Amino acid sequence: MSEMTDKVYEIQDELERRAKIELQEATTYHKGYIKACEDFSRALRIAVIEVQEEGEQNETD
């Protein structure tokens, strides 16, 4: 019975190890996705401001 228990713990340890790795990968992906969204939002705001400023300059010309 001891061998069976050892094997169960071995499998459990391996599954926990894999889960931790997958969680780390998912967390890294999530952080990267959030950063990309923030960068896109920042670039979009800048582009909108530039277009608005160009429109205002054209109105005054």
CORBELWO-V531599 format. One record per residue. N is the residue number from 1. RES is the residue in three letters. PHI is phi in degrees with one decimal (none if undefined). Layout:
n->N res->RES phi->PHI
n->N res->RES phi->PHI
This chain:
n->1 res->MET phi->none
n->2 res->SER phi->-62.7
n->3 res->GLU phi->-63.5
n->4 res->MET phi->-65.3
n->5 res->THR phi->-63.4
n->6 res->ASP phi->-59.7
n->7 res->LYS phi->-64.9
n->8 res->VAL phi->-60.5
n->9 res->TYR phi->-64.9
n->10 res->GLU phi->-62.5
n->11 res->ILE phi->-64.6
n->12 res->GLN phi->-60.1
n->13 res->ASP phi->-61.4
n->14 res->GLU phi->-64.5
n->15 res->LEU phi->-64.9
n->16 res->GLU phi->-64.6
n->17 res->ARG phi->-62.0
n->18 res->ARG phi->-63.4
n->19 res->ALA phi->-63.4
n->20 res->LYS phi->-63.9
n->21 res->ILE phi->-63.2
n->22 res->GLU phi->-63.9
n->23 res->LEU phi->-65.4
n->24 res->GLN phi->-62.4
n->25 res->GLU phi->-64.2
n->26 res->ALA phi->-65.3
n->27 res->THR phi->-64.7
n->28 res->THR phi->-62.5
n->29 res->TYR phi->-60.4
n->30 res->HIS phi->-61.0
n->31 res->LYS phi->-62.7
n->32 res->GLY phi->-64.6
n->33 res->TYR phi->-63.9
n->34 res->ILE phi->-61.3
n->35 res->LYS phi->-62.2
n->36 res->ALA phi->-63.3
n->37 res->CYS phi->-63.9
n->38 res->GLU phi->-64.6
n->39 res->ASP phi->-63.4
n->40 res->PHE phi->-63.3
n->41 res->SER phi->-61.1
n->42 res->ARG phi->-62.9
n->43 res->ALA phi->-64.1
n->44 res->LEU phi->-65.2
n->45 res->ARG phi->-61.3
n->46 res->ILE phi->-62.5
n->47 res->ALA phi->-63.0
n->48 res->VAL phi->-64.2
n->49 res->ILE phi->-61.8
n->50 res->GLU phi->-62.2
n->51 res->VAL phi->-64.8
n->52 res->GLN phi->-63.0
n->53 res->GLU phi->-65.7
n->54 res->GLU phi->-63.4
n->55 res->GLY phi->-62.8
n->56 res->GLU phi->-66.6
n->57 res->GLN phi->-66.6
n->58 res->ASN phi->-65.5
n->59 res->GLU phi->-70.8
n->60 res->THR phi->-84.5
n->61 res->ASP phi->-76.8
